[in-house]
Amino acid sequence: MAKEKLYTLIKSPIITEQTAQLGEKMKQVVFKVDLSANKREIKQAVEELFKVEVLNVTTSIMKGKTKRNRFGMYKKSDYKKAFVSISEDSDIQFEGIN
């Protein structure tokens, strides 16, 4: 897979308290990925970018919420979450990555 495709496939990690607990208990990392990405592409991209062994990938599509402000109503964009299970001996560190 081309490097440009890898970088456009995985948009950003999702780092919250819940995803931190997933990382500690189940060795899972959560990423925001492209809506058109499938599980095979996500697995290949994570393995090539972070040099880890991926065991399983689960995806879910998060629907954008409708918000209201003083200018009217608007809808946030839909996005896809990928829950990536990595092997016990591998680790992904996000500190220091821009």
Phi and psi in degrees as a GROMACS rama.xvg file:
@    title "Ramachandran Plot"
@    xaxis  label "Phi"
@    yaxis  label "Psi"
@TYPE xy
-70.1991  147.924  ALA-2
-60.9705  -37.0125  LYS-3
-62.7235  -40.0233  GLU-4
-64.9236  -38.5635  LYS-5
-62.0153  -43.5897  LEU-6
-74.2613  -25.8448  TYR-7
-86.4082  -20.9012  THR-8
-71.1932  -49.2317  LEU-9
-98.3568  115.353  ILE-10
-85.6546  -49.2086  LYS-11
-166.061  157.041  SER-12
-79.372  150.977  PRO-13
-103.535  112.561  ILE-14
-116.405  105.593  ILE-15
-135.163  179.885  THR-16
-65.5924  -39.3738  GLU-17
-65.8161  -42.0667  GLN-18
-71.5309  -28.7922  THR-19
-66.3027  -39.7365  ALA-20
-65.8964  -37.8623  GLN-21
-61.2202  -40.8709  LEU-22
-64.5097  -38.3032  GLY-23
-74.9015  -44.5016  GLU-24
-82.1951  -44.4769  LYS-25
-116.655  4.818  MET-26
54.224  49.1672  LYS-27
-115.867  145.358  GLN-28
-122.656  140.415  VAL-29
-111.706  130.676  VAL-30
-124.438  149.078  PHE-31
-90.1701  122.813  LYS-32
-123.422  170.833  VAL-33
-65.3844  144.924  ASP-34
-62.9453  -29.7141  LEU-35
-88.1473  -0.882018  SER-36
-75.4609  140.865  ALA-37
-106.517  175.677  ASN-38
-65.9413  -37.7502  LYS-39
-63.9394  -42.7597  ARG-40
-65.5031  -40.3185  GLU-41
-64.0465  -43.7929  ILE-42
-60.9674  -46.3055  LYS-43
-64.3422  -40.3543  GLN-44
-65.7095  -44.0162  ALA-45
-66.44  -40.6272  VAL-46
-64.2344  -40.1555  GLU-47
-76.8664  -38.0623  GLU-48
-75.8461  -41.8014  LEU-49
-105.799  -3.71924  PHE-50
56.4394  50.2719  LYS-51
-126.524  165.59  VAL-52
-97.0029  121.044  GLU-53
-95.8232  128.605  VAL-54
-93.9022  -41.0584  LEU-55
-152.967  148.25  ASN-56
-130.5  128.571  VAL-57
-122.757  136.097  THR-58
-121.823  154.446  THR-59
-147.552  143.364  SER-60
-97.4948  122.602  ILE-61
-96.5938  121.455  MET-62
-77.7978  138.545  LYS-63
-69.5188  140.968  GLY-64
-83.3945  153.366  LYS-65
-90.6821  127.133  THR-66
-118.591  162.124  LYS-67
-133.621  137.129  ARG-68
-138.133  -168.414  ASN-69
-70.5537  -14.0652  ARG-70
-93.4491  -7.72583  PHE-71
131.791  -159.582  GLY-72
-97.7148  146.984  MET-73
-148.952  161.566  TYR-74
-118.113  131.77  LYS-75
-75.108  158.075  LYS-76
-73.4395  149.504  SER-77
-74.3684  151.766  ASP-78
-147.665  164.263  TYR-79
-112.519  135.339  LYS-80
-104.374  140.148  LYS-81
-121.09  121.776  ALA-82
-96.6581  110.199  PHE-83
-106.602  119.01  VAL-84
-90.0586  126.854  SER-85
-111.643  162.804  ILE-86
-69.479  162.38  SER-87
-63.2837  -34.9684  GLU-88
-85.8577  -8.41975  ASP-89
-99.7345  158.559  SER-90
-150.177  143.088  ASP-91
-116.595  123.197  ILE-92
-108.557  131.07  GLN-93
-102.815  -4.22353  PHE-94
-71.3172  133.624  GLU-95
86.9315  0.635022  GLY-96
-95.4609  129.682  ILE-97
